[in-house]
Amino acid sequence: MATLTGKVAVVTGASRGIGKGIALALGEQGATVYVTGRTCAPHMHELPGTVGETAAEIDRRGGHGVAVAVDHADDAQVSALFDRVQREHSRLDILVNNAFALPEDLTDGKPFWEKPLDYWGMVDVGVRSNYVAARHAAQIMVPTGTGLIVAISGYTGISYTYGVVFGMCKTAVDRMAHDMAVELEPHNVASVSLWQGLTYTERAQRNLAAKPAMRNAAATNPAGGCSPEFPGRVIAAMATDPQVMRHSGGTFITAELAAAYGVTDVDGKAIPSMRSERGSPIWQPISTVSP
C-alpha cells in the first residue's frame, strides 16, 4: 500500500546518487516528488542520471515525478521552484536537502593548503543552499501546521573525512537542522539531520573501482554500505509517523532510525550502524533537552 499518496515532496540534487534514491523511494510510496538538479541532459555530466530520468522512474513506480532544473547556488531559481510548489499544490509535506557541490577530486587526500579555494563551493551548495531551501519550505509548511525537513549529512560531522571544508559543512548542517527545529516546533514542523555511511551511488562505485584501497578505510568500508534508496525508505517512515515531532532537532544515524522503524534496504538487508567505528551524533531532539 502506498503510504505517501497525496503527499508532496521536494528532493534537491536528485539527478543521481543519494538524492535520486530518496526521490525514488518517496515516489514508490505514492508521493508527488519535485526532483531538482542541474543535469537535464546526459551529456551535461560524466556520471549517468538526469532530473528527467529520475522523474520518469518515479512515475513508473506509481508516484508522480516532476523534473525541475535548479541550480541551488541561484536563489532566484530556488525561489521559483517553491513558488511553483505553492501554486500547484498549496502544500509541501517533505523537503530533503541533499544538493551538494562535491569536488571531483574530493577523495584525493591532499591537505587543505594544497586544495583549490573553490572547494568553498561546498559551503554555497551544501550549507547555504540548505538554509535557502528550508526557508522557502517553512513558508509553505508553517501555515498548514505540518511538514518534515530533512538534511542529508554523515559521520563526517564529527569524524574527519576527506578534508576540512567537507567536514565543516556537515557539522554546520547538523547544527542548522537542530536550531531550525527550535523555531519550527510551535508550528508542528519537524527538522532532522540524517547521517549516511557509505552509499553505493554512481560516484562511490566509480571511486571504489578505481581505488580498491578505499575499501579498507572506515568511511568507505563496504561492511556498512547501503543503496541510495535506503535513506528514502527511512524518510518515508518518518513522514508517516504521527509522532515524528519527537525526533525534531536531532541528528540521527540513518541505520539506527531504520532499525527503530523496522526498515531494511531494498534487498532486505539490515544496515549496520557505524557508531562504534565513526562516532556519535551531537545534537539530540529538542524534546529531550532540558530548557
Secondary structure as a PSIPRED ss2 file (coil, helix, strand):
# PSIPRED VFORMAT (PSIPRED V4.0)

   1 M C   1.000  0.000  0.000
   2 A C   1.000  0.000  0.000
   3 T C   1.000  0.000  0.000
   4 L C   1.000  0.000  0.000
   5 T C   1.000  0.000  0.000
   6 G C   1.000  0.000  0.000
   7 K C   1.000  0.000  0.000
   8 V E   0.000  0.000  1.000
   9 A E   0.000  0.000  1.000
  10 V E   0.000  0.000  1.000
  11 V E   0.000  0.000  1.000
  12 T C   1.000  0.000  0.000
  13 G C   1.000  0.000  0.000
  14 A C   1.000  0.000  0.000
  15 S C   1.000  0.000  0.000
  16 R C   1.000  0.000  0.000
  17 G H   0.000  1.000  0.000
  18 I H   0.000  1.000  0.000
  19 G H   0.000  1.000  0.000
  20 K H   0.000  1.000  0.000
  21 G H   0.000  1.000  0.000
  22 I H   0.000  1.000  0.000
  23 A H   0.000  1.000  0.000
  24 L H   0.000  1.000  0.000
  25 A H   0.000  1.000  0.000
  26 L H   0.000  1.000  0.000
  27 G H   0.000  1.000  0.000
  28 E H   0.000  1.000  0.000
  29 Q C   1.000  0.000  0.000
  30 G C   1.000  0.000  0.000
  31 A C   1.000  0.000  0.000
  32 T E   0.000  0.000  1.000
  33 V E   0.000  0.000  1.000
  34 Y E   0.000  0.000  1.000
  35 V E   0.000  0.000  1.000
  36 T E   0.000  0.000  1.000
  37 G E   0.000  0.000  1.000
  38 R C   1.000  0.000  0.000
  39 T C   1.000  0.000  0.000
  40 C C   1.000  0.000  0.000
  41 A C   1.000  0.000  0.000
  42 P H   0.000  1.000  0.000
  43 H H   0.000  1.000  0.000
  44 M H   0.000  1.000  0.000
  45 H C   1.000  0.000  0.000
  46 E C   1.000  0.000  0.000
  47 L C   1.000  0.000  0.000
  48 P C   1.000  0.000  0.000
  49 G C   1.000  0.000  0.000
  50 T C   1.000  0.000  0.000
  51 V H   0.000  1.000  0.000
  52 G H   0.000  1.000  0.000
  53 E H   0.000  1.000  0.000
  54 T H   0.000  1.000  0.000
  55 A H   0.000  1.000  0.000
  56 A H   0.000  1.000  0.000
  57 E H   0.000  1.000  0.000
  58 I H   0.000  1.000  0.000
  59 D H   0.000  1.000  0.000
  60 R H   0.000  1.000  0.000
  61 R C   1.000  0.000  0.000
  62 G C   1.000  0.000  0.000
  63 G C   1.000  0.000  0.000
  64 H E   0.000  0.000  1.000
  65 G E   0.000  0.000  1.000
  66 V E   0.000  0.000  1.000
  67 A E   0.000  0.000  1.000
  68 V E   0.000  0.000  1.000
  69 A E   0.000  0.000  1.000
  70 V C   1.000  0.000  0.000
  71 D C   1.000  0.000  0.000
  72 H C   1.000  0.000  0.000
  73 A C   1.000  0.000  0.000
  74 D C   1.000  0.000  0.000
  75 D H   0.000  1.000  0.000
  76 A H   0.000  1.000  0.000
  77 Q H   0.000  1.000  0.000
  78 V H   0.000  1.000  0.000
  79 S H   0.000  1.000  0.000
  80 A H   0.000  1.000  0.000
  81 L H   0.000  1.000  0.000
  82 F H   0.000  1.000  0.000
  83 D H   0.000  1.000  0.000
  84 R H   0.000  1.000  0.000
  85 V H   0.000  1.000  0.000
  86 Q H   0.000  1.000  0.000
  87 R H   0.000  1.000  0.000
  88 E H   0.000  1.000  0.000
  89 H H   0.000  1.000  0.000
  90 S C   1.000  0.000  0.000
  91 R C   1.000  0.000  0.000
  92 L C   1.000  0.000  0.000
  93 D C   1.000  0.000  0.000
  94 I E   0.000  0.000  1.000
  95 L E   0.000  0.000  1.000
  96 V E   0.000  0.000  1.000
  97 N E   0.000  0.000  1.000
  98 N C   1.000  0.000  0.000
  99 A C   1.000  0.000  0.000
 100 F C   1.000  0.000  0.000
 101 A C   1.000  0.000  0.000
 102 L C   1.000  0.000  0.000
 103 P C   1.000  0.000  0.000
 104 E C   1.000  0.000  0.000
 105 D C   1.000  0.000  0.000
 106 L H   0.000  1.000  0.000
 107 T H   0.000  1.000  0.000
 108 D H   0.000  1.000  0.000
 109 G C   1.000  0.000  0.000
 110 K C   1.000  0.000  0.000
 111 P C   1.000  0.000  0.000
 112 F H   0.000  1.000  0.000
 113 W H   0.000  1.000  0.000
 114 E H   0.000  1.000  0.000
 115 K C   1.000  0.000  0.000
 116 P C   1.000  0.000  0.000
 117 L H   0.000  1.000  0.000
 118 D H   0.000  1.000  0.000
 119 Y H   0.000  1.000  0.000
 120 W H   0.000  1.000  0.000
 121 G H   0.000  1.000  0.000
 122 M H   0.000  1.000  0.000
 123 V H   0.000  1.000  0.000
 124 D H   0.000  1.000  0.000
 125 V H   0.000  1.000  0.000
 126 G H   0.000  1.000  0.000
 127 V H   0.000  1.000  0.000
 128 R H   0.000  1.000  0.000
 129 S H   0.000  1.000  0.000
 130 N H   0.000  1.000  0.000
 131 Y H   0.000  1.000  0.000
 132 V H   0.000  1.000  0.000
 133 A H   0.000  1.000  0.000
 134 A H   0.000  1.000  0.000
 135 R H   0.000  1.000  0.000
 136 H H   0.000  1.000  0.000
 137 A H   0.000  1.000  0.000
 138 A H   0.000  1.000  0.000
 139 Q H   0.000  1.000  0.000
 140 I H   0.000  1.000  0.000
 141 M H   0.000  1.000  0.000
 142 V H   0.000  1.000  0.000
 143 P H   0.000  1.000  0.000
 144 T H   0.000  1.000  0.000
 145 G C   1.000  0.000  0.000
 146 T C   1.000  0.000  0.000
 147 G E   0.000  0.000  1.000
 148 L E   0.000  0.000  1.000
 149 I E   0.000  0.000  1.000
 150 V E   0.000  0.000  1.000
 151 A E   0.000  0.000  1.000
 152 I E   0.000  0.000  1.000
 153 S E   0.000  0.000  1.000
 154 G E   0.000  0.000  1.000
 155 Y H   0.000  1.000  0.000
 156 T H   0.000  1.000  0.000
 157 G H   0.000  1.000  0.000
 158 I C   1.000  0.000  0.000
 159 S C   1.000  0.000  0.000
 160 Y C   1.000  0.000  0.000
 161 T C   1.000  0.000  0.000
 162 Y C   1.000  0.000  0.000
 163 G C   1.000  0.000  0.000
 164 V H   0.000  1.000  0.000
 165 V H   0.000  1.000  0.000
 166 F H   0.000  1.000  0.000
 167 G H   0.000  1.000  0.000
 168 M H   0.000  1.000  0.000
 169 C H   0.000  1.000  0.000
 170 K H   0.000  1.000  0.000
 171 T H   0.000  1.000  0.000
 172 A H   0.000  1.000  0.000
 173 V H   0.000  1.000  0.000
 174 D H   0.000  1.000  0.000
 175 R H   0.000  1.000  0.000
 176 M H   0.000  1.000  0.000
 177 A H   0.000  1.000  0.000
 178 H H   0.000  1.000  0.000
 179 D H   0.000  1.000  0.000
 180 M H   0.000  1.000  0.000
 181 A H   0.000  1.000  0.000
 182 V H   0.000  1.000  0.000
 183 E H   0.000  1.000  0.000
 184 L H   0.000  1.000  0.000
 185 E H   0.000  1.000  0.000
 186 P H   0.000  1.000  0.000
 187 H H   0.000  1.000  0.000
 188 N C   1.000  0.000  0.000
 189 V E   0.000  0.000  1.000
 190 A E   0.000  0.000  1.000
 191 S E   0.000  0.000  1.000
 192 V E   0.000  0.000  1.000
 193 S E   0.000  0.000  1.000
 194 L E   0.000  0.000  1.000
 195 W E   0.000  0.000  1.000
 196 Q E   0.000  0.000  1.000
 197 G C   1.000  0.000  0.000
 198 L C   1.000  0.000  0.000
 199 T E   0.000  0.000  1.000
 200 Y C   1.000  0.000  0.000
 201 T C   1.000  0.000  0.000
 202 E H   0.000  1.000  0.000
 203 R H   0.000  1.000  0.000
 204 A H   0.000  1.000  0.000
 205 Q H   0.000  1.000  0.000
 206 R H   0.000  1.000  0.000
 207 N H   0.000  1.000  0.000
 208 L H   0.000  1.000  0.000
 209 A H   0.000  1.000  0.000
 210 A H   0.000  1.000  0.000
 211 K C   1.000  0.000  0.000
 212 P H   0.000  1.000  0.000
 213 A H   0.000  1.000  0.000
 214 M H   0.000  1.000  0.000
 215 R H   0.000  1.000  0.000
 216 N H   0.000  1.000  0.000
 217 A C   1.000  0.000  0.000
 218 A H   0.000  1.000  0.000
 219 A H   0.000  1.000  0.000
 220 T H   0.000  1.000  0.000
 221 N C   1.000  0.000  0.000
 222 P H   0.000  1.000  0.000
 223 A H   0.000  1.000  0.000
 224 G H   0.000  1.000  0.000
 225 G C   1.000  0.000  0.000
 226 C E   0.000  0.000  1.000
 227 S C   1.000  0.000  0.000
 228 P C   1.000  0.000  0.000
 229 E C   1.000  0.000  0.000
 230 F H   0.000  1.000  0.000
 231 P H   0.000  1.000  0.000
 232 G H   0.000  1.000  0.000
 233 R H   0.000  1.000  0.000
 234 V H   0.000  1.000  0.000
 235 I H   0.000  1.000  0.000
 236 A H   0.000  1.000  0.000
 237 A H   0.000  1.000  0.000
 238 M H   0.000  1.000  0.000
 239 A H   0.000  1.000  0.000
 240 T C   1.000  0.000  0.000
 241 D C   1.000  0.000  0.000
 242 P C   1.000  0.000  0.000
 243 Q C   1.000  0.000  0.000
 244 V H   0.000  1.000  0.000
 245 M H   0.000  1.000  0.000
 246 R H   0.000  1.000  0.000
 247 H H   0.000  1.000  0.000
 248 S C   1.000  0.000  0.000
 249 G C   1.000  0.000  0.000
 250 G C   1.000  0.000  0.000
 251 T E   0.000  0.000  1.000
 252 F E   0.000  0.000  1.000
 253 I E   0.000  0.000  1.000
 254 T H   0.000  1.000  0.000
 255 A H   0.000  1.000  0.000
 256 E H   0.000  1.000  0.000
 257 L H   0.000  1.000  0.000
 258 A H   0.000  1.000  0.000
 259 A H   0.000  1.000  0.000
 260 A H   0.000  1.000  0.000
 261 Y H   0.000  1.000  0.000
 262 G C   1.000  0.000  0.000
 263 V C   1.000  0.000  0.000
 264 T C   1.000  0.000  0.000
 265 D C   1.000  0.000  0.000
 266 V C   1.000  0.000  0.000
 267 D C   1.000  0.000  0.000
 268 G C   1.000  0.000  0.000
 269 K C   1.000  0.000  0.000
 270 A C   1.000  0.000  0.000
 271 I C   1.000  0.000  0.000
 272 P C   1.000  0.000  0.000
 273 S C   1.000  0.000  0.000
 274 M C   1.000  0.000  0.000
 275 R H   0.000  1.000  0.000
 276 S H   0.000  1.000  0.000
 277 E H   0.000  1.000  0.000
 278 R H   0.000  1.000  0.000
 279 G C   1.000  0.000  0.000
 280 S C   1.000  0.000  0.000
 281 P C   1.000  0.000  0.000
 282 I C   1.000  0.000  0.000
 283 W C   1.000  0.000  0.000
 284 Q C   1.000  0.000  0.000
 285 P C   1.000  0.000  0.000
 286 I H   0.000  1.000  0.000
 287 S H   0.000  1.000  0.000
 288 T H   0.000  1.000  0.000
 289 V C   1.000  0.000  0.000
 290 S C   1.000  0.000  0.000
 291 P C   1.000  0.000  0.000
